[in-house]
Amino acid sequence: LTRQSQSSTEITLNELMILLRNVAMQTYGRQTVASLSGKDWFSYLESKGSKTPFTDFEMMIYASVYRGKPVEKKAIEEIVQLSKRWIKTHA
């Protein structure tokens, strides 16, 4: 990956995580969602969506968002689709 695509990858996954958290807070309330992090957060997402195995991608997401490690385009596409599925099925 080029340097430019790495930074757009990081932004994409970071923005996805922010979007999911915002949607969850609007649906389930800030008090319920705000304190969730790590495995608890991904497990919570899985419990509210249909066929949304976020824990399968947990390490990859953290490596990208917090350590700036590049993620393969195919994996990003899978996480984007997973996020879309969660948004459609969470409520």
Residue, then its C-alpha position, 0 to 999 in steps of 0.5 A: l500500500t502507498r502512504q496515501s492509501q494507508s492514511s485513507t484506510e486508517i480514516t475509513l476504519n476510524e470513521l466507521m468505528i465512530l459512526l457505529r458508536n454514534v448510531a449505538m448511542q442514539t439507539y441504546g443510550r449514551q449510558t449503556v454504550a459510552s463505557l463499552s470498549g475493546k472486546d466488550w464493545f465488539s461483543y455488544l455490537e454482535s449481540k445487537g446485530s444479525k450476523t455481525p461478527f465484529t470480534d473476528f476483526e477486532m485485532m485488525i481494527y485496533a491495529s489500524v485505528y490505534r497503531g496506524k497499521p495498514v489493512e488489506k483492501k479486501a478486509i476493509e471492504e468486509i468490515v464496511q459490509l459488516s458495519k452496513r449490515w449492523i446498521k440495518t439489523h441492530a434495531 
